[in-house]
Amino acid sequence: MEEAQLDLVEERIELERGTTGLGFNIKGGRDQPHVPRDSGIFVTKIRDDGAAAKDGSLQKGDKILEINDKDVRNVPHQDAVNEFVSAGEAVTLVVQHGAEDLLRERYERSVKAKEANAPSSSYRKWIALASIGVATVGVIYFIVKHRKH
């Protein structure tokens, strides 16, 4: 899967798990992409009572690049979950803020550009009819040229 390069600033965030946990949900991974053409892990929800909400740095739509110095840019979803489970009380994340929105926007622009450059259905129909016409003329020419007088 293609890994999109982003021009976003990376931030290092340190969270203490505490009694309420880290307090956020993730989606994504190499085996179940959350964003088209990207195998990253993305924050999809910040729970009000967790460490992430209390800290305020992590946001919905952030792409998680590292968990305690472990690169998670191209891992299966369960590997990222396992990293969080085994991370201990102090969890250090490296993230790109707003990556999900930017990646989705870039994907939509690329789809629209492809659609704009693709031949329209009326153009394709015209080409098909012209091809049939040329073939028909060829058959008629062959019949006229080879018929016996």
Secondary structure, 3 states (H helix, E strand, C coil): CCCCCCCCCEEEEEEECCCCCCCEEEEECCCCCCECCECCEEEEEECCCCHHHHHCCCCCCCEEEEECCEECCCCCHHHHHHHHHCCCCEEEEEEECCHHHHHHHHHHHHHHHHHHHCCCHHHHHHHHHHHHHHHHHHHHHHHHHHCCC
